[in-house]
């Protein structure tokens, strides 16, 4: 794995992102999860109150456990 800095968007494939994420320790992954959660809650604090989401026709598929 190349440890140099690159500014090439071509190197930002989903595979490269997955490889980077897998290189993190469990503690680093959990810290990222906490940061993403805090960011989401700062943008939309009422998201925790939302229940029973409705699918938007043709755009998002909501899966349910039956």
Helices and strands as residue ranges (DSSP letters): G 9-11, H 14-22, H 26-43, G 45-49
